[in-house]
Amino acid sequence: MNRSPSFSVKSESSVKVDPESLQQWAVAFCVIRFDLEQGQLIEECYPSGHLSSEEELDVAFSSFPDSVSQHQNRSSIHDCMFFFRVQRRQGSAPSNELVKSKLSNNARGNKYLYGYVFNRQRHDERLKRGGEQKSVVILSHRPYSSVFRPLLQIMGPLYFDIGKKALEHIASYVSMWPAPLPGKLMELPIGNAMLKVNLPPAHSLPLDNGKHEESSSSMAPLLPTNQSIPQGLFHDSDIFGIFRGILLQLWVLWELLLIGEPILVIGPTPPQCSEAVASLVSLVAPLLFSVDFRPYFTIHDPGFARLNSLQEGDTFPPMILGVTNLFFLKSLRNIRHIVSVGTPAGISSRQPISNRFSSGGVPARPEGSGLQQISFKKFSPSSFLSAVKLRREGPLSLMTEHKEAVWTSYTAVTKPDTSILNRLIDAGMSPRVEESMSVVNNEILRRHFLELTTNFLAPFGPYLRATTPSEGSSPFVDPPPLPQFNVDEFLASLSARGAGKFLSKRMRSNWLDLYRRFLKGPNFMPWFERRRAVAEQEQHRLWREARMTTDITLFISKMSELEIVDSFNAVERHLQWELQVSKLGKVSDPAANTFEKLTKDLQAVFNVLPKDMQQLLLMNPERAALLRGNVEDTMPL
């Protein structure tokens, strides 16, 4: 995590920060110190005043490893990076009244705050208790891990080199960045370096992250042709590395994520549990993931008291919680699905792939050297006995020894795809080679689950597909509504039609049950309604374009008098809409050409109407102004 040698610090006179531009990317940069007497203390927060006092506490408590997960190696310096997600306090206000007045409604409307942490533990026998601990934190409303991870690798060490000035210098560079472009490759200068990052697409971002133009290609849905473009959140997460010991369980976890079941993820350290949660969220791309997820959750989180108060038999809310404190195993007994990932500090996880699979999610005992392809020993005696023992002891066995495993009573419909697992490359024991091979393996896994999710969502396509005017039909009438969605009719139709070639090979005979659970779960309706809204916008755009290129006189001669009157009303309605959105600034172009075209169309229809009808229509002053092309007279005061 060394700072890039090409990074240069600005001179004091050139450090200028544009607060509004900075807020497009980051809320604040903080430095938090762990004090033995007073606990977590925020030493610096730049710019100041963007957090309430309650939010400052939430951030401070989330920015350090639990004492049970602290690095045990007594090396002089130990750095780690992880991230958390906390809920913004409803009704709380920034401590700085001036900042409060300047904050936009959009900025304060964000529901969650992401914290990207660079934590340094320094051991020094000369210090009280033999060391100190500090965290440098980037706070943002954006789940842009592909941006903030590399930025943190620069900013963290820089702070420990030059102190508070590092926050101001980084803020100055970030405030000069262009506005985020979801789904695009962006080049973001930082000093003499350049961050080249892909941002997650707009359709994967919660609406509280601000409105962005969403691509119609994500509506249907269809499998993207360009695989370099991310299709969901946390596309840079290390799925292979963090789940290497329990890869066979990814298909069970994918289903649990799809239907919105609560999952407790336990890792020995914050980097491992937060990476696991990010990887899980990335598995369901391109689905909009609407379940609350907390990459690193502690007992100090304000939501813990509510969760801890749930009685036996109460339904646990849909959440993914990443934790390191084993206390959660006892306090959150209502979570039915528990995943244990990672390895404690000092224990290598680089065992050959062939030695780390079992059907029960229990790591098999090592037996020999690594292979280039996976050898499945699902029914080996060691795997079977380990699985039986682990199921009998349950997740509380983690209290005595950490193991990579999955505990769940859920029976998956989807079968693990062994052909995908057999394509994964085993890099053996070399860390350098393994890192490059993980990139390849992650691409294989991410591509497969993207294809799996896309095919699962495909039957909803007809309800999310925009139509264009058919050949020979008038685009001046209102477009037909999208097909109405009825759950029972959908399931009946899907049952008759079948799962499709891709899914039928990978799912058991009760595959329709997965759709039933998905339709009842927390992910379906937010995704469906948002895709539906995008489809309606796309349809409006297509029909608007068709009106601009169609000669209305070609249709008038074939119309009855009643149809001509209907066409006049329709064109007038379109013209009024154009004027309204132009006034509100909701269209990128001034709409002058559109207004001129529609005015001529209105006049053309008007001219073929009977004289008495024309006189009746002209009695309305606004309509008369429209026919004259006088925009000012038609605008309401």
Salt bridges, closest charged atoms under 4 A:
ASP35 OD2 - ARG33 NH1 2.88
GLU37 OE2 - LYS128 NZ 2.73
GLU43 OE2 - ARG33 NE 2.54
GLU43 OE1 - LYS134 NZ 3.04
GLU44 OE1 - LYS164 NZ 3.77
GLU55 OE1 - ARG88 NH2 2.88
ASP58 OD2 - ARG89 NE 2.79
ASP79 OD1 - ARG120 NE 2.73
ASP124 OD2 - ARG122 NH1 3.35
ASP124 OD2 - ARG126 NH2 2.89
GLU132 OE2 - ARG122 NH2 3.20
ASP161 OD2 - ARG3 NH2 2.35
GLU187 OE2 - LYS196 NZ 3.86
GLU214 OE2 - ARG530 NE 2.79
GLU214 OE1 - ARG531 NH2 2.15
ASP236 OD2 - ARG149 NH1 3.93
GLU261 OE1 - ARG336 NH2 2.67
GLU261 OE1 - HIS337 NE2 2.75
GLU275 OE1 - ARG149 NH2 2.51
ASP292 OD1 - ARG85 NH1 2.87
ASP292 OD1 - ARG294 NE 3.03
ASP301 OD2 - ARG294 NH1 3.07
GLU401 OE1 - LYS403 NZ 3.93
GLU404 OE2 - ARG356 NH2 2.26
ASP417 OD2 - ARG506 NE 3.10
ASP426 OD1 - ARG244 NH2 3.48
GLU434 OE2 - ARG244 NH1 2.67
GLU434 OE1 - ARG350 NE 3.51
ASP478 OD2 - ARG573 NH2 2.85
ASP513 OD1 - ARG516 NH1 2.70
GLU538 OE2 - ARG541 NH2 2.63
GLU545 OE2 - ARG541 NH1 2.54
GLU572 OE2 - ARG623 NE 2.92
GLU578 OE2 - ARG544 NE 2.53
GLU596 OE2 - LYS600 NZ 3.54
ASP601 OD2 - LYS597 NZ 2.70
ASP633 OD2 - ARG628 NH2 3.52
